[in-house]
Amino acid sequence: MLPNAEDPSPEVQERIDQHRMQQAYEQAVAAGVQGEVPVGAVIVHQGQVVGAAHNQRETLRDPTAHAEMIAITQAAEALGSWRLNDCTLYVTLEPCPMCAGAIVQSRLSRLVYGAADPKAGAVDSLFHLLQDERLNHQTESIAGVLAEPCGEILSEFFRGRRKS
């Protein structure tokens, strides 16, 4: 059960972040079952989930159908605005450059991600797009929430792919 706090203490916020990342992880599991790279995302506004998605690049035959992009579109539709201020995006893998750009463009106030992506991560690993002061918006980011299971589901998926 999630604690109900408007301005939670760091300990309470950590529990909230873990709970929401677990929801994103469940989306990643659904992606893997469908043969998609297992990445999941959830967007929360004022304690309510307004977007929840997983990768669908293969299913939709769309190179932009990353979990973050789909969840951002859902949240914008749910809130009736492309401006997602006061929203937090939870995603199981560090966003790529495309998704980091969408985070900045949608004005998300906070990002929480699980596993780092040393090959394509645009938040901390390769680039620091969310904190680039040349851009008109910066987004707070928290790394490593449930990093181990978020990374392991990807490792298992790709191990399985290499065996086939």
Backbone bond lengths (Angstrom), bond angles and torsions (degrees), N, CA, C in turn:
res aa  C-N    CA-C-N  psi(-1)  N-CA   C-N-CA  omega(-1)  CA-C   N-CA-C  phi
1 M - - - 1.450 - - 1.520 109.21 -
2 L 1.320 115.62 137.74 1.461 120.66 -179.96 1.512 111.25 -82.84
3 P 1.337 117.17 137.21 1.460 119.06 173.22 1.524 109.17 -68.87
4 N 1.318 116.51 149.58 1.458 121.23 179.06 1.520 108.19 -105.88
5 A 1.317 115.89 104.76 1.459 120.02 -179.12 1.521 108.82 -145.63
6 E 1.328 116.25 131.32 1.460 119.49 179.41 1.518 111.36 -71.11
7 D 1.312 117.72 -43.02 1.458 122.11 178.06 1.525 107.06 -125.98
8 P 1.329 116.64 80.80 1.461 120.09 -171.28 1.527 112.98 -68.15
9 S 1.318 114.69 152.19 1.461 121.03 173.02 1.529 107.77 -66.42
10 P 1.333 117.85 163.94 1.473 119.16 177.67 1.529 113.06 -56.22
11 E 1.330 117.20 -37.08 1.466 120.15 -179.85 1.528 111.08 -67.22
12 V 1.322 116.34 -42.28 1.466 120.59 179.01 1.526 109.58 -67.12
13 Q 1.331 117.30 -42.44 1.466 120.43 179.20 1.525 110.75 -61.44
14 E 1.315 117.16 -37.76 1.462 120.75 177.90 1.527 110.77 -62.43
15 R 1.320 117.62 -41.85 1.472 121.02 177.81 1.525 110.81 -65.05
16 I 1.326 116.42 -41.75 1.469 120.48 177.65 1.529 109.37 -61.15
17 D 1.331 116.40 -47.40 1.466 120.37 -179.16 1.528 111.21 -60.16
18 Q 1.318 117.83 -41.34 1.464 120.36 179.07 1.522 111.21 -65.18
19 H 1.327 116.87 -40.90 1.466 120.79 178.84 1.530 110.77 -62.52
20 R 1.318 116.01 -46.76 1.471 119.74 -178.90 1.530 111.12 -68.17
21 M 1.332 117.13 -35.62 1.463 119.24 177.08 1.525 109.94 -66.38
22 Q 1.311 117.89 -33.64 1.461 120.46 175.56 1.530 109.87 -61.66
23 Q 1.325 117.02 -37.99 1.468 120.03 176.60 1.529 110.69 -64.84
24 A 1.325 116.64 -41.18 1.465 120.15 176.82 1.531 110.16 -64.02
25 Y 1.325 116.03 -39.15 1.466 120.98 178.41 1.534 110.37 -60.75
26 E 1.312 117.24 -40.59 1.468 120.94 177.83 1.529 110.64 -61.52
27 Q 1.323 116.96 -36.07 1.465 120.50 174.47 1.533 110.26 -64.68
28 A 1.338 116.49 -40.19 1.468 120.60 178.54 1.527 110.90 -62.10
29 V 1.321 116.75 -41.16 1.467 120.90 177.12 1.527 109.61 -59.10
30 A 1.324 117.27 -44.42 1.468 121.33 178.89 1.528 110.70 -60.33
31 A 1.323 117.12 -39.20 1.467 120.46 178.06 1.524 110.37 -61.79
32 G 1.321 116.70 -47.09 1.458 120.97 -179.36 1.513 112.58 -59.82
33 V 1.325 116.66 -40.18 1.469 121.56 178.21 1.529 110.38 -60.33
34 Q 1.329 116.18 -33.83 1.467 121.20 -179.35 1.525 112.85 -86.84
35 G 1.330 117.10 4.31 1.454 120.36 179.90 1.515 113.90 82.43
36 E 1.311 116.44 11.10 1.466 121.95 177.74 1.524 109.19 -92.02
37 V 1.328 116.99 156.04 1.462 120.16 173.18 1.527 106.87 -58.82
38 P 1.338 118.37 125.44 1.465 121.37 -171.30 1.534 114.57 -76.69
39 V 1.322 113.88 83.11 1.463 121.98 173.47 1.516 106.74 -124.71
40 G 1.336 116.05 133.60 1.459 121.20 179.43 1.512 110.83 -128.32
41 A 1.333 115.17 154.27 1.462 121.04 -178.72 1.521 110.46 -142.20
42 V 1.328 115.25 147.37 1.463 123.07 176.05 1.525 107.04 -137.98
43 I 1.327 116.90 137.32 1.466 121.56 174.85 1.516 108.20 -116.30
44 V 1.334 115.24 132.41 1.462 122.28 -177.00 1.524 109.45 -120.37
45 H 1.337 115.28 134.58 1.468 122.86 175.49 1.523 107.78 -129.48
46 Q 1.310 116.28 120.77 1.469 122.32 179.50 1.530 112.03 50.01
47 G 1.327 115.63 44.25 1.457 121.22 175.94 1.516 115.47 82.40
48 Q 1.329 117.97 -2.02 1.462 121.76 -178.24 1.525 110.83 -112.51
49 V 1.313 116.87 138.47 1.460 121.04 174.95 1.525 108.08 -73.75
50 V 1.333 115.90 123.19 1.467 121.19 179.45 1.529 111.75 -115.16
51 G 1.322 116.46 -3.55 1.455 121.56 176.07 1.515 108.98 -159.79
52 A 1.318 116.80 137.04 1.466 121.67 177.53 1.523 107.22 -150.81
53 A 1.327 116.20 124.51 1.464 118.74 -174.16 1.521 110.34 -155.92
54 H 1.320 113.96 168.60 1.461 121.32 173.12 1.515 108.14 -137.00
55 N 1.321 115.29 167.17 1.462 119.85 179.15 1.521 110.38 -54.32
56 Q 1.343 115.43 139.95 1.465 121.11 177.87 1.527 111.31 -140.83
57 R 1.322 116.74 28.13 1.469 119.73 -177.14 1.521 112.37 -59.51
58 E 1.320 117.18 -44.24 1.467 120.52 -179.32 1.524 110.71 -70.02
59 T 1.318 116.23 -46.75 1.465 121.53 -177.56 1.523 111.65 -59.82
60 L 1.328 116.38 -46.57 1.466 121.38 -176.43 1.526 112.98 -91.26
61 R 1.338 116.23 -6.96 1.472 121.09 -175.05 1.527 110.11 52.87
62 D 1.325 114.59 46.07 1.466 121.98 -174.45 1.529 108.82 -132.70
63 P 1.328 118.09 114.48 1.462 119.76 -178.40 1.525 114.02 -65.37
64 T 1.326 117.81 -15.78 1.471 120.53 178.85 1.522 112.97 -94.06
65 A 1.320 118.55 1.53 1.466 121.45 -174.71 1.528 111.72 -82.71
66 H 1.328 115.03 54.89 1.465 121.14 173.27 1.524 108.76 -80.36
67 A 1.313 116.43 155.75 1.468 121.71 -179.06 1.526 111.68 -53.28
68 E 1.340 116.66 -44.75 1.465 120.52 -177.91 1.519 111.61 -63.04
69 M 1.327 116.94 -43.65 1.469 121.03 -177.38 1.528 110.67 -63.22
70 I 1.319 116.28 -43.56 1.465 120.36 -179.38 1.523 110.06 -66.92
71 A 1.333 117.53 -43.66 1.470 120.88 179.56 1.528 111.34 -64.28
72 I 1.328 117.74 -38.62 1.469 120.92 177.51 1.523 110.02 -62.46
73 T 1.316 117.37 -44.32 1.471 120.82 178.08 1.526 110.76 -61.70
74 Q 1.330 117.37 -43.62 1.472 120.81 177.98 1.525 111.22 -61.15
75 A 1.329 116.73 -44.58 1.468 120.75 -178.18 1.524 111.03 -64.93
76 A 1.327 117.08 -42.48 1.463 120.41 178.68 1.528 110.41 -61.10
77 E 1.318 115.94 -41.22 1.467 119.89 178.10 1.529 110.73 -66.02
78 A 1.324 117.20 -44.76 1.471 121.44 -178.69 1.523 111.91 -63.26
79 L 1.329 116.51 -37.02 1.468 120.60 -177.15 1.527 112.83 -92.82
80 G 1.321 117.08 -9.05 1.459 120.43 179.23 1.516 113.42 70.18
81 S 1.330 116.95 28.41 1.460 120.96 -179.93 1.518 109.66 -160.38
82 W 1.322 116.16 144.54 1.462 119.58 174.78 1.520 111.30 -77.19
83 R 1.318 117.06 -15.94 1.467 121.08 179.10 1.528 109.05 -83.21
84 L 1.308 116.18 112.56 1.461 121.12 -176.54 1.528 111.42 -104.51
85 N 1.337 115.81 39.34 1.464 120.73 175.17 1.526 107.01 -56.64
86 D 1.285 116.57 153.23 1.466 122.20 179.20 1.526 112.93 63.14
87 C 1.318 117.21 20.61 1.467 121.10 175.41 1.524 109.19 -114.59
88 T 1.322 114.63 149.28 1.465 121.79 173.96 1.519 108.64 -117.26
89 L 1.326 115.57 131.93 1.457 122.51 174.60 1.522 108.33 -100.99
90 Y 1.323 115.99 125.92 1.463 123.17 173.80 1.519 106.70 -108.30
91 V 1.320 117.51 126.34 1.461 120.63 179.76 1.523 108.80 -142.07
92 T 1.319 115.52 142.66 1.461 120.71 -172.28 1.525 113.93 -73.93
93 L 1.327 118.15 -19.61 1.463 122.43 -179.17 1.523 109.40 -130.29
94 E 1.310 116.45 141.14 1.469 121.42 176.97 1.532 109.90 -51.00
95 P 1.328 118.12 128.70 1.465 121.19 -177.39 1.530 114.15 -61.98
96 C 1.328 114.13 146.47 1.458 123.04 175.66 1.536 108.96 -78.15
97 P 1.332 118.87 175.80 1.465 120.09 179.28 1.532 113.70 -57.91
98 M 1.326 117.88 -41.32 1.467 120.00 179.79 1.526 110.75 -61.31
99 C 1.313 116.63 -47.80 1.461 120.54 -177.43 1.525 111.56 -70.12
100 A 1.331 117.35 -37.36 1.464 120.12 176.30 1.525 109.95 -62.43
101 G 1.327 116.95 -39.65 1.461 120.38 176.07 1.514 111.70 -61.94
102 A 1.325 117.17 -41.63 1.467 120.84 178.11 1.524 111.26 -65.67
103 I 1.322 117.24 -34.82 1.469 121.02 176.93 1.524 109.82 -62.08
104 V 1.324 116.60 -46.06 1.467 120.79 178.24 1.524 110.01 -63.93
105 Q 1.329 117.32 -47.32 1.464 121.05 -176.99 1.524 112.82 -63.79
106 S 1.319 117.46 -31.67 1.470 120.46 -179.26 1.521 112.60 -87.83
107 R 1.324 116.38 -1.81 1.470 122.16 176.10 1.529 113.59 64.95
108 L 1.327 116.85 27.01 1.467 119.08 175.39 1.524 108.71 -55.59
109 S 1.320 116.39 136.79 1.463 118.61 -176.86 1.522 112.74 -85.25
110 R 1.343 117.04 -22.32 1.463 118.63 -173.32 1.518 110.33 -150.85
111 L 1.329 115.93 140.17 1.458 123.39 174.94 1.520 108.23 -124.32
112 V 1.323 116.04 135.02 1.461 122.21 172.67 1.525 105.85 -126.11
113 Y 1.337 116.69 123.02 1.464 117.97 178.52 1.519 111.24 -126.97
114 G 1.330 114.27 160.03 1.455 121.16 -177.54 1.514 112.20 -88.31
115 A 1.330 116.98 -89.48 1.460 122.33 -175.10 1.521 111.66 -83.99
116 A 1.322 115.77 142.62 1.466 121.23 172.88 1.527 108.75 -72.17
117 D 1.340 116.00 154.41 1.459 121.21 176.92 1.528 108.78 -122.50
118 P 1.338 116.88 91.71 1.463 119.69 -176.08 1.528 114.31 -66.14
119 K 1.339 117.72 -15.83 1.465 120.64 -178.71 1.522 113.45 -94.09
120 A 1.340 118.17 -24.45 1.465 119.43 -175.94 1.521 113.77 -145.31
121 G 1.311 118.76 4.53 1.463 121.33 -175.86 1.517 113.09 -66.22
122 A 1.319 116.14 127.52 1.468 121.26 -176.59 1.520 112.92 -111.35
123 V 1.337 117.09 12.31 1.463 120.88 178.61 1.525 110.33 -103.11
124 D 1.335 116.45 -46.11 1.463 121.08 -179.33 1.529 113.38 -133.35
125 S 1.325 117.88 -35.10 1.466 120.92 -169.76 1.528 114.00 -71.91
126 L 1.331 117.88 -58.47 1.465 121.52 -178.06 1.523 112.60 -104.69
127 F 1.314 116.19 -37.54 1.464 122.45 -178.09 1.520 108.30 -133.04
128 H 1.304 115.79 169.74 1.470 122.15 177.50 1.530 108.40 -128.92
129 L 1.330 115.91 54.48 1.464 120.37 -172.63 1.522 113.84 -61.89
130 L 1.321 117.88 -34.38 1.466 119.37 -175.18 1.521 113.00 -71.81
131 Q 1.315 117.24 -18.08 1.465 121.01 -179.96 1.525 112.59 -111.33
132 D 1.314 118.03 8.36 1.463 121.80 -178.01 1.525 109.66 -71.22
133 E 1.314 116.61 111.78 1.468 121.20 -175.76 1.522 113.12 -72.42
134 R 1.337 117.77 -8.33 1.465 119.87 174.24 1.524 110.75 -73.90
135 L 1.314 116.68 -18.55 1.465 121.47 178.70 1.521 109.37 -87.79
136 N 1.324 116.00 161.27 1.468 120.00 -175.06 1.524 114.16 -82.73
137 H 1.315 118.36 -0.94 1.466 121.22 179.59 1.522 108.57 -149.13
138 Q 1.315 116.08 141.32 1.456 121.64 173.24 1.529 107.98 -121.02
139 T 1.310 115.41 147.89 1.460 122.24 -177.84 1.521 109.25 -122.80
140 E 1.323 115.84 131.12 1.462 121.03 174.38 1.525 108.43 -64.76
141 S 1.334 117.45 140.46 1.467 118.98 177.10 1.520 110.81 -133.24
142 I 1.319 114.15 142.86 1.459 123.85 177.32 1.528 106.18 -122.74
143 A 1.325 117.08 125.61 1.466 121.51 -177.35 1.522 111.08 -108.04
144 G 1.332 115.13 153.39 1.455 120.92 167.54 1.512 117.48 86.29
145 V 1.326 118.83 13.46 1.465 120.38 178.20 1.532 108.13 -76.50
146 L 1.312 116.35 120.07 1.477 123.48 -174.74 1.532 111.03 54.33
147 A 1.329 115.78 37.26 1.466 121.01 -176.34 1.524 112.71 -57.34
148 E 1.325 117.56 -39.65 1.468 119.63 -175.89 1.529 112.29 -63.46
149 P 1.338 120.13 -54.69 1.468 117.66 178.77 1.528 112.56 -65.71
150 C 1.325 117.48 -33.98 1.469 120.16 179.28 1.525 111.16 -65.12
151 G 1.322 117.23 -37.57 1.457 120.90 177.17 1.514 112.42 -75.92
152 E 1.323 116.38 -37.51 1.465 120.60 -176.99 1.525 111.88 -66.44
153 I 1.320 118.17 -38.12 1.471 119.28 179.92 1.528 110.35 -63.49
154 L 1.322 116.89 -35.00 1.466 120.65 176.60 1.526 110.80 -69.93
155 S 1.327 116.64 -44.54 1.469 120.48 179.02 1.523 111.13 -59.59
156 E 1.323 116.89 -45.00 1.470 121.12 179.11 1.522 110.93 -62.32
157 F 1.319 116.81 -42.58 1.462 121.70 -179.86 1.528 110.33 -59.44
158 F 1.331 116.65 -49.59 1.460 119.53 -177.23 1.525 112.43 -72.68
159 R 1.331 118.32 -30.24 1.470 120.68 172.91 1.527 109.42 -61.11
160 G 1.315 115.98 -44.06 1.458 120.72 178.33 1.516 112.27 -63.01
161 R 1.314 116.63 -37.95 1.462 120.82 179.00 1.527 111.32 -66.06
162 R 1.331 116.35 -40.24 1.473 120.27 -178.78 1.529 111.12 -67.69
163 K 1.336 117.28 -30.48 1.467 121.06 179.74 1.521 111.70 -73.02
164 S 1.341 117.28 -28.22 1.468 118.95 -176.79 1.499 113.29 -86.88
